[in-house]
Amino acid sequence: MLAIGPQVFDQCGRFLPCRQDAEEAAQDALMRVATNIGRFDGAAQLVAVRRGG
């Protein structure tokens, strides 16, 4: 999570100009990644999986 956290926050910040909204969206996205990490089979990069969500 630490490796992709800044990327997720940057992406959220592009769509949500309010910093607090971007932080909340990034946190929600990272929670979804953490919750579903068991479904990740390594066939794609985690960043690509995040985009497909």
Residue pairs with C-beta under 8 A, 6 or more apart in sequence:
1 30
1 33
1 34
4 30
4 33
4 46
4 47
4 50
5 26
5 30
7 47
8 26
8 29
8 30
8 50
9 22
9 23
9 26
11 26
12 21
12 22
12 23
12 25
12 26
12 29
13 19
13 22
15 22
15 25
16 22
16 25
29 50
29 53
32 53
33 46
33 49
33 50
40 46
40 49
44 52
